[in-house]
Amino acid sequence: MFTRYILPAVALFGVIFAVIFVHAGNKPVPASQPVADPAQAPFASYVAGAGIVESSTEEIPVGTLVPGVVSEIYKSIGERVRAGDPLFRIDSRDLEAELAVRKADLVSAKANVSAQEATAADMQNQWKNAQAMGDARAMSAEELDRRRFAAQVAAAKLEQANADVVSAEAHVKQTETELDRRIVRARVDGTLLQSKIHLGEYAQVGPLATPLMLLGNTDVLNVRVDIDENDAWRVDTTRAAIAFVRGNRDLSTELHFVRIEPYVVPKRSLTGDSSERVDTRVLQVVYSFNPKSLPVFVGQQMDVFIEARPIGQATAYTRAPASGPAGGR
């Protein structure tokens, strides 16, 4: 009885459950909604590209000519700097001690010049007095030669003393130059965008994966737009361009053409994914805009649309000079 009715019922129930489970698993997964609506192009015909905000000078990695321990940091992140302003100092106690010695040597050399001047004047005076004697019998020829040679030796020693002063001054200047090299200064006006150095940290020379400091002029911001090589021929730099802040399509600004960098480079999508591809090549077009018009920061991404003629009407993009009036270098 059990085998005849119960087992077939269990088997039938299992089949029905499997069918329901498979059917439920095959339902299409609804597409996830974007966090923010994407920007819409304001032009009927356009070329689009991803842009990244950069300073008008581009980002300048700040390094040091001399390795050593950082003893002072003069500027903080976000602070405005002028060309020549000190940014940080490498420990220079050894050079400060050396400079004190060099200055002491200079004082000694100058004192020696004063002494040699007095000696040379005395020897020259004695030689002139000997020459002024009218009677040749008053002084022997040997004594005359001795005084003449003494005057010449004194003059030579004075010349050597003056040369020692010049050498001592050069040594002081050299040490002062080495001291100044221990102070890293800004080479352009700008803003300190990033600082990865701390007091007591050892600063290395040469190009680093993470620069010690990052400096850039943010009075005018640029946006570097990657245009796919397939659309590069459609770029017309005489037409309007507009950029939208990624994540908020209500924030946008007009762009001013700066330059085209006429070298097509591999595109790099900085996602951090080990499988990201770089086989797509892009033309980089640089535009500028007033940073007061948008709440954006250097390194932020933007969606850029450049007005273009319809594909049927466009035959070639309009070439432009290497740099434009706004933000060009």
Residue pairs with C-beta under 8 A, 6 or more apart in sequence:
35 247
36 247
36 248
36 249
37 249
38 249
38 303
39 244
39 246
39 249
39 252
39 303
39 305
40 249
41 48
41 305
42 242
42 305
43 240
43 305
43 307
43 308
44 310
45 307
45 308
45 309
45 310
45 311
46 305
46 306
46 307
46 308
47 227
47 231
47 234
47 235
47 305
47 306
47 308
48 303
48 304
48 305
48 306
49 225
49 226
49 227
49 228
49 231
49 282
49 285
49 304
49 306
50 225
50 226
50 301
50 302
50 303
50 304
51 223
51 224
51 225
51 226
51 243
51 287
51 301
51 302
51 303
51 304
52 223
52 224
52 299
52 300
52 301
52 302
53 221
53 222
53 223
53 296
53 297
53 298
53 299
53 300
53 301
53 302
54 216
54 221
54 222
54 223
54 224
54 298
54 299
55 190
55 191
55 193
55 216
55 217
55 218
55 221
55 222
55 298
56 216
56 217
56 218
56 219
56 220
56 221
56 222
56 288
56 327
56 329
57 188
57 190
57 215
57 216
57 217
57 329
58 216
58 222
59 193
59 214
59 215
59 216
59 298
60 187
60 188
60 190
60 214
60 215
60 216
61 207
61 208
61 211
61 212
61 213
61 214
62 87
62 184
62 186
62 211
62 212
62 213
62 214
62 215
63 184
63 205
63 206
63 207
63 208
63 211
63 212
64 90
64 184
64 203
64 204
64 205
64 212
65 181
65 184
65 205
66 90
66 178
66 181
66 182
66 205
67 90
67 202
67 203
67 204
67 205
68 90
68 91
68 182
68 202
68 203
69 90
69 91
69 200
69 201
69 202
69 203
70 88
70 89
70 90
70 91
70 197
70 198
70 199
70 200
70 201
70 202
70 203
71 89
71 90
71 91
71 92
71 199
72 88
72 89
72 199
73 87
73 88
73 89
73 195
73 197
73 198
73 199
74 85
74 86
74 87
74 88
74 89
75 81
75 85
75 86
75 87
75 88
75 192
75 195
76 192
76 195
77 192
77 193
77 194
77 195
78 191
78 192
78 193
79 191
79 192
80 189
80 190
80 191
81 87
81 186
81 189
81 190
81 191
81 192
81 215
82 186
82 189
83 185
83 186
83 187
83 188
83 189
84 185
84 186
85 185
85 186
86 183
86 184
86 185
87 184
87 185
87 186
87 192
87 213
87 215
88 183
88 184
88 197
88 203
88 212
88 213
89 182
89 183
89 184
90 182
90 183
90 184
90 203
91 182
92 179
92 182
95 175
95 178
95 179
95 182
96 179
98 175
99 172
99 175
99 176
99 179
102 168
102 171
102 172
102 175
103 172
105 168
105 171
106 165
106 168
106 169
106 171
106 172
108 168
109 161
109 164
109 165
109 167
109 168
110 165
112 161
112 164
113 158
113 161
113 162
113 164
113 165
115 161
116 154
116 157
116 158
116 160
116 161
117 158
119 154
119 157
119 158
120 151
120 154
120 155
120 157
120 158
122 154
123 147
123 150
123 151
123 153
123 154
123 155
124 151
124 154
124 155
126 147
126 150
126 151
127 147
127 148
127 150
127 151
130 139
130 143
130 144
130 147
130 148
131 144
133 139
184 212
184 213
186 215
188 215
188 217
189 217
189 219
190 215
190 216
190 217
190 218
191 215
191 216
191 217
191 218
192 213
192 214
192 215
193 214
193 215
193 216
193 218
193 298
194 211
194 213
194 214
195 212
195 213
195 214
196 210
196 211
196 212
196 213
197 203
197 212
197 213
203 212
216 298
218 291
218 298
219 291
220 288
220 289
220 290
220 291
220 326
220 327
221 288
221 289
221 290
221 291
221 296
221 298
221 327
222 258
222 286
222 287
222 288
222 289
222 327
223 243
223 255
223 286
223 287
223 288
223 289
223 302
223 304
224 284
224 285
224 286
225 284
225 285
225 286
225 287
225 304
225 306
226 267
226 282
226 283
226 284
227 235
227 282
227 283
227 284
227 285
227 306
228 267
228 280
228 282
229 264
229 280
229 281
229 282
229 283
232 264
232 282
232 283
232 317
233 314
233 316
233 317
234 308
234 309
234 311
234 314
234 317
235 260
235 283
235 285
235 306
235 308
235 317
235 318
236 306
236 307
236 308
236 309
236 314
236 317
236 318
237 257
237 260
237 285
237 317
237 318
237 319
237 320
237 324
238 257
238 318
238 320
239 306
239 307
239 308
240 254
240 306
240 307
241 254
241 255
241 257
241 287
241 304
241 305
241 306
241 307
242 252
242 253
242 254
242 255
242 304
242 305
243 252
243 253
243 255
243 287
243 289
243 302
243 303
243 304
243 305
244 251
244 252
244 302
244 303
244 304
244 305
245 251
245 252
245 294
245 295
245 296
245 300
245 302
246 300
246 301
246 302
246 303
249 303
251 294
251 295
252 294
253 289
253 290
253 293
253 294
254 289
255 287
255 288
255 289
255 304
256 287
256 288
256 289
256 324
256 325
256 326
256 327
257 285
257 287
257 320
257 324
257 326
258 286
258 287
258 288
258 323
258 324
258 326
258 327
258 328
259 285
259 286
259 320
259 321
259 322
259 323
259 324
259 328
260 283
260 284
260 285
260 286
260 319
260 320
260 322
261 283
261 284
261 285
261 286
262 322
264 281
264 282
264 283
265 281
265 282
265 284
266 278
266 279
266 280
266 281
266 282
267 278
267 280
267 281
267 282
268 276
268 278
269 276
269 277
269 278
285 306
286 327
287 304
288 324
288 326
288 327
296 302
308 314
322 328
323 329
